[in-house]
Amino acid sequence: MTDRITTPFNAESTAAEVIAGIDLTDRRAIVTGGASGIGVETARALAGAGAEVTLAVRNVEAGERTAADIVDSTGNKQVLVAPLDLADQASVASFVAGWDGPLHILVNNAGIMASPLMRTPQGWELQFATNHLGHFALATGLHDALAAAGNARVVSVSSSAHHQSPVVFEDIHFERREYSPWSAYGQSKTANVLFAVEGSKRWAADGITINALMPGGIRTNLQRYVDPEEIERLRQAAGATDNMWKTPEQGAATSILLATSPLLDGIGGRYFDDCNEAEVGKLSARNGVAEYALDPEAAARLWQVSLDTLAA
């Protein structure tokens, strides 16, 4: 087993603290879901360090408001907005086709959580389609741009909710088993980790590294499908307390660490929480990574299933 990566940062560190002293001039970044929640603060930190940042968002008007706010707060005018609906493969293909030149940082940040059962026109369960397949198609579509950048980084925003479920290959899209919003979300978040495991292996020769993370508990519109009482019940059952909520600036810190820190040069296929690599199999309310989420066989299988699903 390789040594666990630890850093000087922790659960209370902010994105600004993590990126302090890092110069991203002439670097180009994409943040999906960059118009809300931790996506805003992730994009703000990257722009503040000098990167050109594209907010890839469903709601372009909200994206443009966010971009203007980031320009005002950082002085960096290179904050762009482009439409992207991860549940719509035509939208992903259009975004990829519109990208020109190298890409140094891709933050797969957008997602939906614990939604009622909904399906894409292809019949795919919406959480898996959005959180995994959309980002998978985006990253693979942008592979050449990432390879052209040299030492590019992909950040896969997962969740401790991956503890809820492995990828159930026998029935990913809940065609035969009873639908559970949290199992579906957990499965998609496990997929986000497995993507990092296999992607880092496949793309290492191209200088591309991929890591996954749990940002922490943050109150954002990610929770729009979940009753506040349900969230509180789940938190208490897991032993969480009020002081375990993070600000969006703290929630973006681990994403920024994986996207920019020299401490992670050449490091890929790992899962982090609270700005440090998570302990394998030592699970708590929001920490630790399940062994099945790092399983190389499951990761390779998911990659092939994803390719086959998108090609069908």
Residue frames as qw, qx, qy, qz and C-alpha x, y, z in Angstrom:
[[0.000, 0.889, 0.457, 0.000, 0.00, 0.00, 0.00],
 [0.391, 0.500, -0.038, 0.772, 1.33, 3.41, -0.93],
 [0.241, -0.215, -0.491, 0.809, 1.80, 6.01, 1.76],
 [0.007, 0.814, 0.580, -0.022, -1.29, 8.01, 2.69],
 [0.295, 0.453, 0.072, 0.838, -1.03, 11.65, 1.57],
 [0.307, -0.763, -0.459, 0.336, -1.36, 14.20, 4.36],
 [0.294, 0.621, 0.113, 0.717, -1.19, 17.98, 4.09],
 [0.179, -0.010, -0.452, 0.874, -0.94, 20.98, 6.43],
 [0.392, -0.177, -0.151, -0.890, -4.66, 21.62, 5.81],
 [0.060, 0.164, 0.924, -0.341, -7.76, 20.29, 7.57],
 [0.057, 0.613, 0.784, 0.081, -11.57, 20.45, 7.77],
 [0.075, -0.853, -0.303, 0.418, -11.52, 24.14, 8.66],
 [0.333, -0.277, 0.404, 0.806, -9.16, 25.23, 5.87],
 [0.479, 0.715, 0.231, -0.453, -10.63, 27.43, 3.13],
 [0.772, 0.515, 0.251, 0.276, -10.05, 27.33, -0.61],
 [0.181, 0.944, -0.169, 0.219, -8.18, 30.66, -0.35],
 [0.517, -0.698, 0.495, -0.013, -5.81, 29.22, 2.26],
 [0.862, 0.018, 0.475, 0.174, -5.11, 26.11, 0.20],
 [0.660, 0.623, 0.237, 0.346, -4.36, 28.04, -2.99],
 [0.191, -0.960, 0.129, 0.159, -2.31, 30.82, -1.33],
 [0.323, -0.657, 0.573, 0.368, 0.98, 31.32, -3.17],
 [0.583, 0.168, 0.735, 0.301, -0.01, 29.24, -6.21],
 [0.188, 0.538, -0.228, -0.790, 0.15, 31.02, -9.58],
 [0.598, 0.338, 0.726, 0.043, -2.25, 29.75, -12.26],
 [0.251, 0.718, -0.198, -0.619, -1.47, 32.40, -14.88],
 [0.370, 0.427, -0.672, -0.478, -1.91, 30.93, -18.39],
 [0.089, 0.069, 0.989, -0.093, -3.75, 27.90, -16.98],
 [0.493, -0.112, -0.341, -0.793, -7.28, 27.07, -18.13],
 [0.115, 0.057, 0.905, -0.406, -9.90, 25.47, -15.93],
 [0.482, -0.302, -0.511, -0.644, -13.50, 24.24, -16.21],
 [0.153, 0.008, 0.782, -0.604, -15.80, 23.95, -13.19],
 [0.313, -0.371, -0.739, -0.467, -19.10, 22.14, -13.78],
 [0.442, -0.717, -0.539, 0.011, -21.93, 23.49, -11.65],
 [0.474, 0.041, -0.208, 0.854, -19.88, 26.63, -11.16],
 [0.155, -0.507, -0.180, -0.829, -22.87, 28.88, -10.55],
 [0.666, -0.587, -0.072, -0.455, -23.91, 27.55, -7.14],
 [0.905, -0.424, -0.012, 0.035, -22.68, 26.08, -3.86],
 [0.639, -0.542, 0.346, 0.422, -19.05, 25.06, -3.61],
 [0.666, 0.439, 0.386, 0.464, -18.70, 25.40, -7.38],
 [0.093, 0.967, 0.070, 0.229, -18.75, 29.18, -7.03],
 [0.449, -0.832, 0.317, 0.066, -15.98, 29.19, -4.43],
 [0.804, -0.057, 0.448, 0.386, -13.94, 26.65, -6.38],
 [0.516, 0.670, 0.294, 0.446, -14.14, 28.87, -9.46],
 [0.131, -0.981, 0.038, -0.135, -13.41, 32.00, -7.41],
 [0.653, -0.610, 0.367, 0.257, -10.24, 30.52, -5.93],
 [0.733, 0.183, 0.448, 0.478, -8.98, 29.39, -9.37],
 [0.302, 0.840, 0.225, 0.392, -9.71, 32.79, -10.89],
 [0.365, -0.925, 0.107, 0.008, -8.09, 34.53, -7.92],
 [0.684, -0.425, 0.447, 0.390, -4.88, 32.62, -8.65],
 [0.044, 0.592, -0.441, -0.673, -4.91, 33.85, -12.25],
 [0.341, 0.117, 0.890, 0.278, -6.53, 30.99, -14.18],
 [0.423, 0.023, -0.376, -0.824, -8.96, 31.40, -17.05],
 [0.251, 0.114, 0.889, -0.365, -12.09, 29.74, -15.64],
 [0.397, -0.123, -0.558, -0.718, -15.10, 28.49, -17.59],
 [0.451, 0.036, 0.649, -0.612, -18.28, 27.95, -15.58],
 [0.270, -0.049, -0.838, -0.472, -20.07, 25.02, -17.25],
 [0.246, 0.158, 0.618, -0.730, -23.66, 25.45, -16.11],
 [0.168, 0.498, 0.836, 0.161, -27.27, 24.54, -16.92],
 [0.017, 0.914, 0.387, -0.119, -28.54, 28.03, -16.10],
 [0.567, 0.353, 0.079, 0.740, -26.49, 30.45, -18.19],
 [0.140, -0.826, -0.094, -0.538, -28.10, 33.54, -16.63],
 [0.727, -0.685, 0.040, 0.013, -27.11, 32.37, -13.15],
 [0.837, -0.011, 0.104, 0.538, -23.67, 31.55, -14.51],
 [0.351, 0.613, 0.090, 0.702, -23.25, 35.05, -15.90],
 [0.412, -0.846, -0.006, -0.338, -24.27, 36.60, -12.58],
 [0.856, -0.453, 0.099, 0.229, -21.73, 34.37, -10.80],
 [0.721, 0.277, 0.114, 0.625, -19.03, 35.18, -13.34],
 [0.072, 0.802, 0.038, 0.592, -19.58, 38.92, -12.85],
 [0.639, -0.754, 0.060, -0.140, -19.33, 38.46, -9.08],
 [0.884, -0.199, 0.132, 0.402, -16.07, 36.50, -9.44],
 [0.507, 0.542, 0.087, 0.664, -14.62, 39.13, -11.77],
 [0.223, -0.863, 0.001, -0.453, -15.52, 41.82, -9.24],
 [0.744, -0.654, 0.135, -0.034, -14.00, 39.96, -6.30],
 [0.846, -0.172, 0.271, 0.426, -10.80, 38.76, -8.03],
 [0.060, 0.797, -0.268, -0.538, -10.14, 41.36, -10.73],
 [0.299, -0.148, 0.841, 0.426, -9.65, 38.49, -13.18],
 [0.534, 0.393, -0.041, -0.748, -11.73, 39.19, -16.29],
 [0.377, 0.257, -0.823, -0.339, -11.11, 35.72, -17.73],
 [0.343, 0.118, 0.836, -0.412, -14.22, 34.13, -16.22],
 [0.335, 0.087, -0.604, -0.717, -16.35, 32.59, -18.95],
 [0.602, 0.107, 0.588, -0.530, -19.73, 30.88, -19.03],
 [0.324, 0.178, -0.763, -0.530, -20.84, 27.99, -21.25],
 [0.791, -0.120, 0.075, -0.595, -24.06, 25.93, -21.24],
 [0.303, 0.235, -0.923, 0.013, -23.80, 22.32, -20.05],
 [0.793, -0.223, 0.160, -0.544, -26.56, 19.92, -19.03],
 [0.099, -0.427, 0.898, -0.021, -24.84, 16.75, -17.85],
 [0.594, 0.180, 0.724, -0.301, -28.04, 14.71, -18.14],
 [0.668, 0.692, 0.132, -0.240, -28.21, 15.51, -21.87],
 [0.747, -0.157, 0.423, 0.489, -25.49, 13.81, -23.91],
 [0.465, 0.696, 0.311, 0.450, -26.11, 16.19, -26.84],
 [0.184, -0.974, 0.047, -0.120, -25.34, 19.10, -24.51],
 [0.688, -0.546, 0.369, 0.303, -22.13, 17.42, -23.35],
 [0.710, 0.248, 0.438, 0.493, -21.09, 16.76, -26.94],
 [0.237, 0.889, 0.202, 0.336, -21.80, 20.38, -27.87],
 [0.404, -0.892, 0.191, 0.069, -19.71, 21.66, -24.96],
 [0.749, -0.275, 0.447, 0.404, -16.80, 19.39, -25.92],
 [0.593, 0.523, 0.403, 0.461, -17.03, 20.42, -29.58],
 [0.053, 0.961, 0.107, 0.249, -16.91, 24.07, -28.52],
 [0.596, -0.729, 0.215, 0.260, -13.73, 23.69, -26.48],
 [0.689, 0.662, -0.147, 0.257, -10.53, 24.75, -28.20],
 [0.186, 0.714, -0.519, 0.432, -6.96, 24.45, -26.96],
 [0.435, 0.087, -0.818, 0.366, -5.44, 22.88, -23.85],
 [0.617, -0.633, -0.150, -0.443, -7.25, 22.28, -20.57],
 [0.250, 0.444, -0.709, 0.487, -5.20, 22.19, -17.36],
 [0.140, 0.023, 0.782, -0.607, -7.88, 21.66, -14.71],
 [0.488, -0.279, -0.564, -0.605, -11.30, 19.99, -14.97],
 [0.173, -0.060, 0.728, -0.660, -13.42, 20.05, -11.80],
 [0.399, -0.295, -0.758, -0.423, -16.36, 17.67, -12.11],
 [0.020, -0.034, 0.567, -0.823, -18.36, 19.42, -9.41],
 [0.545, -0.085, -0.125, -0.825, -22.01, 19.50, -10.51],
 [0.182, -0.065, -0.980, 0.041, -24.51, 16.96, -9.28],
 [0.600, -0.388, -0.152, -0.683, -27.96, 16.10, -8.02],
 [0.059, 0.203, -0.870, 0.445, -28.67, 14.36, -4.73],
 [0.132, 0.236, 0.876, -0.399, -31.38, 11.99, -3.51],
 [0.389, 0.128, -0.224, -0.885, -33.88, 12.93, -6.18],
 [0.777, 0.185, 0.441, -0.409, -37.14, 11.08, -6.79],
 [0.616, 0.053, 0.701, 0.355, -36.94, 8.44, -9.52],
 [0.447, 0.785, -0.034, -0.427, -36.44, 10.19, -12.83],
 [0.766, 0.036, 0.517, 0.380, -35.01, 8.93, -16.08],
 [0.014, 0.487, -0.412, -0.770, -33.30, 10.41, -19.11],
 [0.716, 0.404, -0.150, -0.550, -34.85, 9.79, -22.55],
 [0.454, 0.382, -0.801, -0.076, -32.47, 6.80, -22.84],
 [0.835, -0.362, -0.362, -0.201, -34.02, 5.29, -19.70],
 [0.537, 0.182, -0.555, 0.608, -30.96, 5.96, -17.53],
 [0.462, -0.727, -0.446, 0.243, -31.57, 6.72, -13.85],
 [0.185, 0.934, 0.052, 0.302, -31.05, 10.46, -13.54],
 [0.472, -0.831, 0.284, 0.072, -28.56, 10.60, -10.65],
 [0.763, -0.165, 0.485, 0.394, -26.22, 8.07, -12.30],
 [0.560, 0.641, 0.358, 0.384, -26.73, 9.74, -15.68],
 [0.021, 0.973, -0.022, 0.230, -25.87, 13.18, -14.32],
 [0.507, -0.791, 0.340, 0.023, -23.32, 12.55, -11.61],
 [0.660, -0.301, 0.610, 0.318, -21.36, 9.84, -13.43],
 [0.653, 0.399, 0.545, 0.344, -22.20, 9.35, -17.12],
 [0.232, 0.960, 0.134, 0.087, -22.36, 13.08, -17.88],
 [0.278, -0.863, 0.397, 0.142, -19.01, 13.75, -16.27],
 [0.721, -0.135, 0.610, 0.300, -17.52, 10.60, -17.80],
 [0.586, 0.635, 0.412, 0.289, -18.55, 11.76, -21.28],
 [0.033, 0.997, -0.068, 0.021, -17.24, 15.24, -20.57],
 [0.473, -0.693, 0.502, 0.209, -13.84, 14.08, -19.33],
 [0.699, 0.055, 0.624, 0.344, -13.31, 11.50, -22.07],
 [0.462, 0.803, 0.328, 0.187, -14.44, 14.05, -24.65],
 [0.008, -0.977, 0.200, -0.071, -11.90, 16.54, -23.32],
 [0.894, -0.289, 0.184, 0.289, -9.12, 13.97, -23.01],
 [0.687, 0.403, 0.126, 0.592, -7.04, 15.37, -25.84],
 [0.017, -0.868, 0.030, -0.495, -7.30, 18.91, -24.43],
 [0.700, -0.689, 0.182, -0.050, -6.17, 17.61, -21.04],
 [0.890, -0.029, 0.197, 0.410, -3.30, 15.66, -22.61],
 [0.473, 0.677, 0.080, 0.558, -2.24, 18.75, -24.56],
 [0.294, -0.915, 0.071, -0.268, -1.91, 20.74, -21.34],
 [0.554, 0.328, -0.626, 0.440, 0.74, 18.50, -19.81],
 [0.222, -0.061, -0.732, 0.641, 0.29, 17.50, -16.14],
 [0.428, -0.360, -0.239, -0.794, -3.45, 18.19, -16.26],
 [0.052, 0.033, 0.855, -0.515, -5.65, 17.42, -13.28],
 [0.478, -0.372, -0.535, -0.589, -9.21, 16.16, -13.11],
 [0.141, -0.111, 0.679, -0.712, -11.10, 16.54, -9.84],
 [0.444, -0.303, -0.749, -0.388, -14.05, 14.22, -9.23],
 [0.305, -0.299, 0.421, -0.800, -16.37, 15.52, -6.50],
 [0.483, -0.207, -0.847, -0.086, -17.77, 12.49, -4.70],
 [0.503, -0.550, 0.117, -0.656, -19.34, 12.22, -1.22],
 [0.176, -0.243, 0.880, -0.368, -19.28, 10.15, 1.93],
 [0.763, 0.183, 0.229, -0.576, -22.70, 9.03, 0.67],
 [0.576, 0.398, -0.680, -0.218, -20.73, 6.55, -1.43],
 [0.137, -0.202, 0.890, -0.384, -20.84, 4.50, 1.78],
 [0.659, 0.166, 0.327, -0.656, -24.53, 3.91, 0.96],
 [0.889, 0.331, 0.284, -0.142, -23.93, 1.70, -2.07],
 [0.423, -0.275, 0.636, 0.584, -21.36, 0.20, -4.41],
 [0.443, 0.324, -0.413, -0.727, -22.11, 0.30, -8.13],
 [0.676, 0.103, 0.686, -0.248, -24.72, -2.43, -8.57],
 [0.046, 0.339, -0.680, -0.648, -23.69, -3.59, -12.02],
 [0.137, 0.260, 0.949, 0.111, -26.54, -6.09, -12.26],
 [0.028, 0.773, 0.610, 0.173, -29.12, -3.28, -12.19],
 [0.334, -0.038, -0.101, 0.936, -27.49, 0.14, -12.31],
 [0.155, -0.193, -0.226, -0.942, -30.62, 1.94, -13.49],
 [0.323, 0.113, 0.670, -0.659, -33.15, 0.43, -11.03],
 [0.506, 0.079, -0.535, -0.671, -35.08, -1.43, -13.70],
 [0.664, -0.187, -0.713, -0.126, -35.72, -4.45, -11.48],
 [0.426, -0.247, -0.641, 0.588, -34.86, -3.40, -7.91],
 [0.162, -0.877, -0.449, 0.059, -36.84, -0.98, -5.79],
 [0.353, 0.648, -0.060, 0.673, -35.69, 2.60, -6.19],
 [0.538, -0.690, -0.280, 0.395, -34.04, 4.28, -3.21],
 [0.220, 0.960, -0.039, 0.169, -32.99, 7.95, -3.62],
 [0.370, -0.814, 0.447, 0.021, -30.03, 7.51, -1.28],
 [0.799, -0.092, 0.542, 0.245, -28.85, 4.20, -2.76],
 [0.624, 0.681, 0.267, 0.275, -28.98, 5.76, -6.21],
 [0.017, 0.968, -0.214, 0.132, -27.04, 8.79, -5.02],
 [0.619, -0.593, 0.507, 0.090, -24.52, 6.61, -3.19],
 [0.828, 0.216, 0.444, 0.266, -24.00, 4.44, -6.26],
 [0.465, 0.837, 0.082, 0.276, -23.32, 7.51, -8.41],
 [0.207, -0.910, 0.343, -0.107, -20.84, 8.85, -5.86],
 [0.782, -0.287, 0.518, 0.194, -19.02, 5.50, -5.74],
 [0.729, 0.540, 0.307, 0.288, -18.84, 5.74, -9.53],
 [0.128, 0.971, -0.142, 0.144, -17.14, 9.14, -9.15],
 [0.493, -0.679, 0.539, 0.068, -14.35, 7.49, -7.15],
 [0.813, 0.075, 0.542, 0.200, -14.01, 4.49, -9.46],
 [0.537, 0.823, 0.105, 0.153, -13.70, 6.90, -12.39],
 [0.101, -0.909, 0.402, -0.045, -10.65, 8.45, -10.69],
 [0.707, -0.367, 0.598, 0.092, -9.10, 5.03, -10.07],
 [0.763, 0.308, 0.504, 0.262, -9.37, 3.75, -13.65],
 [0.377, 0.916, 0.077, 0.111, -8.91, 7.12, -15.34],
 [0.259, -0.857, 0.436, 0.090, -5.64, 7.79, -13.57],
 [0.708, -0.193, 0.642, 0.223, -4.38, 4.38, -14.64],
 [0.659, 0.553, 0.459, 0.221, -5.42, 4.78, -18.28],
 [0.292, 0.923, 0.085, 0.237, -4.28, 8.37, -18.67],
 [0.622, -0.677, 0.151, 0.363, -1.06, 8.35, -16.63],
 [0.651, 0.056, 0.393, 0.647, 1.06, 8.25, -19.80],
 [0.201, 0.732, 0.351, 0.548, -0.70, 11.45, -20.93],
 [0.248, 0.165, -0.362, 0.883, 0.31, 13.22, -17.72],
 [0.473, -0.452, -0.193, -0.732, -3.32, 13.36, -16.52],
 [0.167, -0.042, -0.869, 0.464, -4.14, 12.61, -12.89],
 [0.503, -0.465, -0.364, -0.631, -7.62, 12.19, -11.42],
 [0.163, -0.032, -0.805, 0.569, -8.53, 12.22, -7.73],
 [0.392, -0.593, -0.572, -0.410, -11.88, 12.11, -5.95],
 [0.120, 0.144, -0.523, 0.831, -13.04, 13.83, -2.79],
 [0.277, -0.698, -0.660, 0.038, -15.72, 14.41, -0.19],
 [0.148, 0.601, -0.030, 0.785, -16.17, 18.18, 0.24],
 [0.086, -0.094, -0.660, 0.740, -17.88, 17.93, 3.64],
 [0.007, 0.672, 0.737, -0.072, -21.36, 18.82, 4.83],
 [0.075, -0.118, 0.071, 0.988, -22.36, 22.15, 3.32],
 [0.346, 0.613, 0.596, -0.387, -25.82, 23.68, 3.11],
 [0.034, 0.278, -0.485, -0.828, -26.37, 24.26, -0.64],
 [0.691, 0.259, 0.001, -0.675, -29.13, 23.79, -3.19],
 [0.304, 0.230, -0.914, -0.138, -27.73, 20.30, -3.78],
 [0.060, 0.146, 0.896, -0.415, -30.17, 19.35, -1.03],
 [0.394, 0.048, -0.100, -0.912, -33.23, 20.70, -2.88],
 [0.653, -0.099, -0.623, -0.419, -34.84, 17.26, -3.15],
 [0.516, -0.140, -0.766, 0.357, -34.29, 16.41, 0.51],
 [0.438, -0.804, -0.292, -0.277, -36.56, 17.45, 3.36],
 [0.062, 0.698, -0.475, 0.533, -34.53, 19.45, 5.95],
 [0.732, -0.436, 0.357, -0.384, -35.86, 17.15, 8.70],
 [0.986, 0.157, -0.024, 0.055, -34.59, 14.14, 6.76],
 [0.510, 0.618, -0.385, 0.457, -31.11, 15.68, 6.50],
 [0.288, -0.631, 0.469, -0.546, -31.09, 16.40, 10.24],
 [0.922, -0.212, 0.200, -0.255, -32.28, 12.86, 11.04],
 [0.899, 0.336, -0.168, 0.225, -29.52, 11.35, 8.89],
 [0.250, 0.686, -0.428, 0.533, -26.90, 13.64, 10.42],
 [0.534, -0.548, 0.424, -0.484, -27.90, 12.77, 13.98],
 [0.991, -0.027, 0.080, -0.108, -28.02, 9.06, 13.19],
 [0.785, 0.425, -0.222, 0.393, -24.44, 9.38, 11.92],
 [0.649, -0.503, -0.235, 0.520, -23.36, 11.26, 15.03],
 [0.358, 0.433, 0.126, 0.817, -22.94, 14.61, 13.30],
 [0.229, -0.657, -0.435, 0.571, -23.22, 17.89, 15.18],
 [0.261, 0.933, 0.230, -0.093, -24.01, 21.45, 14.13],
 [0.166, -0.837, 0.384, 0.352, -20.37, 22.42, 14.11],
 [0.603, -0.057, 0.704, 0.371, -19.78, 19.80, 11.39],
 [0.500, 0.802, 0.323, 0.037, -21.35, 22.04, 8.74],
 [0.526, -0.160, 0.228, 0.803, -18.75, 23.72, 6.54],
 [0.247, 0.738, 0.016, -0.628, -18.97, 27.07, 4.80],
 [0.797, 0.594, 0.106, -0.001, -18.86, 26.94, 0.98],
 [0.212, 0.849, -0.474, 0.096, -15.32, 28.35, 1.19],
 [0.439, -0.448, 0.767, -0.134, -14.29, 25.41, 3.40],
 [0.835, 0.243, 0.463, -0.174, -16.27, 22.98, 1.25],
 [0.665, 0.737, -0.122, -0.016, -14.29, 24.04, -1.83],
 [0.249, -0.800, 0.544, 0.047, -10.92, 23.60, -0.11],
 [0.691, -0.175, 0.688, 0.134, -10.39, 19.91, -0.89],
 [0.693, 0.642, 0.314, 0.095, -11.38, 20.41, -4.54],
 [0.196, 0.949, -0.244, 0.046, -8.83, 23.23, -4.77],
 [0.520, -0.579, 0.622, 0.088, -6.18, 21.09, -3.08],
 [0.758, 0.132, 0.615, 0.173, -6.63, 18.35, -5.68],
 [0.546, 0.801, 0.225, 0.096, -6.76, 20.85, -8.55],
 [0.252, 0.915, -0.180, 0.257, -3.70, 22.91, -7.67],
 [0.564, -0.757, 0.331, -0.004, -1.48, 21.77, -4.81],
 [0.407, 0.633, -0.658, -0.004, 2.12, 20.81, -5.64],
 [0.445, -0.331, 0.769, -0.317, 1.76, 18.22, -2.86],
 [0.782, 0.248, 0.518, -0.242, -0.28, 16.17, -5.35],
 [0.355, 0.658, -0.520, -0.413, 1.99, 16.36, -8.38],
 [0.364, 0.305, -0.860, -0.184, 1.79, 13.00, -10.13],
 [0.204, 0.050, 0.874, -0.439, -0.69, 11.59, -7.60],
 [0.530, 0.009, -0.360, -0.768, -3.88, 10.01, -8.92],
 [0.623, -0.138, -0.737, -0.225, -6.60, 7.46, -8.24],
 [0.286, -0.137, -0.733, 0.602, -7.12, 8.46, -4.60],
 [0.310, -0.730, -0.498, -0.350, -9.95, 9.81, -2.44],
 [0.271, 0.147, -0.405, 0.861, -9.60, 12.73, -0.05],
 [0.323, -0.797, -0.462, -0.216, -11.66, 14.34, 2.67],
 [0.419, -0.895, -0.037, 0.147, -10.91, 17.38, 4.83],
 [0.255, 0.893, -0.370, -0.013, -7.85, 18.14, 2.65],
 [0.250, -0.510, 0.823, -0.005, -6.13, 14.84, 3.39],
 [0.484, 0.103, -0.798, -0.344, -6.25, 11.39, 1.85],
 [0.759, -0.336, 0.079, -0.553, -9.04, 9.39, 3.47],
 [0.292, -0.335, 0.883, -0.154, -8.46, 6.25, 5.47],
 [0.511, 0.070, -0.711, -0.477, -9.57, 3.12, 3.64],
 [0.568, -0.264, -0.776, -0.070, -12.36, 1.14, 5.28],
 [0.253, -0.308, -0.585, 0.707, -12.48, 3.38, 8.35],
 [0.066, -0.518, -0.514, -0.681, -15.89, 4.96, 7.81],
 [0.058, -0.381, -0.562, 0.732, -17.69, 7.65, 9.78],
 [0.317, 0.736, 0.458, -0.385, -20.52, 10.09, 9.09],
 [0.450, 0.879, -0.023, -0.156, -18.46, 11.98, 6.55],
 [0.030, -0.756, 0.641, 0.131, -14.96, 10.51, 6.53],
 [0.540, -0.203, 0.813, 0.075, -13.22, 7.45, 5.19],
 [0.524, 0.397, -0.468, -0.591, -13.46, 5.64, 1.88],
 [0.902, -0.008, 0.346, -0.258, -15.09, 2.27, 1.29],
 [0.461, -0.329, 0.732, 0.379, -12.80, -0.43, -0.13],
 [0.565, 0.461, 0.665, 0.157, -15.23, -1.11, -2.99],
 [0.259, 0.942, 0.101, -0.190, -14.88, 2.48, -4.18],
 [0.050, -0.790, 0.555, 0.254, -11.15, 1.93, -4.82],
 [0.786, -0.008, 0.615, 0.057, -11.47, -1.59, -6.26],
 [0.004, -0.481, 0.561, 0.674, -9.46, -1.65, -9.50],
 [0.150, 0.189, 0.925, 0.294, -11.57, -4.46, -11.01],
 [0.149, 0.737, 0.612, -0.246, -14.80, -2.56, -10.36],
 [0.005, 0.739, -0.123, -0.663, -13.18, 0.60, -11.74],
 [0.074, -0.237, 0.761, 0.600, -12.15, -1.13, -14.98],
 [0.140, 0.426, 0.888, 0.101, -15.60, -2.70, -15.31],
 [0.106, 0.787, 0.397, -0.459, -17.36, 0.62, -14.77],
 [0.022, -0.559, 0.390, 0.731, -15.21, 2.32, -17.42],
 [0.044, 0.012, 0.870, 0.491, -16.19, -0.32, -20.00],
 [0.082, 0.601, 0.783, -0.135, -19.85, -0.25, -18.97],
 [0.043, 0.749, 0.140, -0.646, -19.80, 3.54, -19.31],
 [0.003, -0.367, 0.608, 0.704, -18.29, 3.39, -22.79],
 [0.041, 0.238, 0.930, 0.277, -20.83, 0.75, -23.85],
 [0.072, 0.683, 0.628, -0.367, -23.74, 2.71, -22.38],
 [0.073, 0.703, -0.071, -0.704, -22.76, 5.92, -24.15],
 [0.009, 0.273, -0.740, -0.615, -22.20, 4.08, -27.44],
 [0.255, 0.341, 0.903, -0.049, -25.56, 2.30, -27.38]]
